[in-house]
Amino acid sequence: MTPEKPGTPRIPGGMVVPMSEMQTTVRTELGIDGRSYYLAQGQDLGALREAIEEAARTHAKFVDFVVVGNRSVSVLITRRTQVAFSVETVQFDPRDTGDQEAPYGGAYDF
């Protein structure tokens, strides 16, 4: 058995994944007034941007989206709210489906 190299990727549950078999996906981070939210896979970024832009044109309006862990978040957007999107490539997590009926992660999910 070959010793494991530092930084070897693992999937949830601790199983080692050879680099040649590792799947990746694009993760979108949404920053709102200095707080970060990692969006679940399948979020319609165009529709979310439009909803935020529309809310910013009003006095104040809640905008809803789903984050990694399949949890729903509602954020009150005003004209003064600062919003930023960024994207990065990360290791694929098959649990990240955007299905709010199947949440995962949290304080007690190790």
C-alpha positions in Angstrom: 0.0 0.0 0.0 1.4 3.4 -1.0 1.5 6.0 1.8 -1.0 8.9 1.4 0.5 12.2 0.3 -0.3 15.4 2.2 -3.2 17.2 0.6 -4.7 14.0 -0.9 -8.4 14.8 -1.6 -11.1 13.0 0.4 -14.8 12.8 -0.2 -17.2 13.1 2.7 -16.8 10.1 4.9 -13.0 10.1 4.5 -12.5 7.9 1.4 -9.4 8.9 -0.5 -10.0 10.0 -4.1 -7.2 9.6 -6.7 -6.5 12.9 -8.5 -7.3 11.3 -11.8 -10.8 10.5 -10.6 -11.7 13.6 -8.7 -14.7 15.5 -10.0 -15.0 19.2 -9.7 -17.7 21.8 -9.9 -18.1 25.5 -9.9 -19.1 27.0 -6.6 -20.6 30.5 -6.4 -20.1 32.7 -3.4 -22.6 35.5 -2.8 -21.4 38.2 -0.5 -24.0 40.4 1.1 -22.9 43.2 3.4 -19.7 41.4 4.3 -21.3 38.0 5.0 -20.6 35.1 2.6 -23.1 32.5 1.3 -22.0 29.6 -0.9 -24.9 28.9 -3.3 -26.2 25.3 -3.8 -25.8 23.8 -7.2 -28.6 24.5 -9.6 -29.3 28.1 -8.5 -30.3 30.3 -11.4 -27.7 33.0 -11.0 -29.3 35.2 -13.7 -32.6 35.1 -11.9 -31.0 35.7 -8.5 -29.1 38.7 -9.8 -32.3 40.1 -11.3 -34.2 39.6 -8.0 -31.4 41.4 -6.1 -31.4 44.3 -8.6 -35.2 44.6 -8.5 -35.1 44.6 -4.7 -32.4 47.2 -4.7 -34.7 49.5 -6.7 -37.4 49.3 -4.0 -37.4 50.5 -0.4 -36.6 47.0 0.8 -37.5 43.5 -0.3 -36.6 39.9 0.8 -34.7 37.8 -1.7 -34.6 34.0 -1.2 -31.9 31.5 -2.3 -30.6 28.0 -1.4 -27.1 27.6 0.0 -24.7 24.6 0.2 -26.3 22.2 2.7 -29.6 22.6 0.9 -30.8 25.3 3.3 -33.0 28.2 2.4 -31.9 31.8 3.2 -33.9 35.0 3.0 -32.0 38.3 2.9 -33.5 41.8 3.1 -32.1 43.8 0.3 -32.2 47.6 0.4 -30.7 50.4 -1.8 -27.6 50.4 0.6 -27.0 46.7 0.6 -23.6 45.7 -0.9 -23.6 42.6 -3.0 -20.8 40.7 -4.7 -20.6 37.4 -6.6 -17.5 35.3 -7.1 -16.9 31.8 -8.5 -14.3 29.1 -8.0 -13.7 25.5 -8.9 -14.1 23.1 -6.0 -14.3 19.3 -5.4 -17.7 18.0 -6.3 -20.0 17.0 -3.4 -22.9 14.8 -4.5 -25.0 15.9 -1.5 -25.1 19.5 -2.8 -28.3 19.1 -4.9 -30.2 22.3 -3.9 -33.0 20.0 -2.6 -34.3 21.7 0.6 -36.1 18.5 1.6 -32.6 16.9 2.0 -30.5 19.3 4.1 -27.0 18.3 5.3 -24.2 20.0 7.2 -24.4 22.1 10.3 -23.1 22.1 13.8 -23.5 18.4 14.4 -22.6 17.0 10.9 -19.0 16.0 11.1 
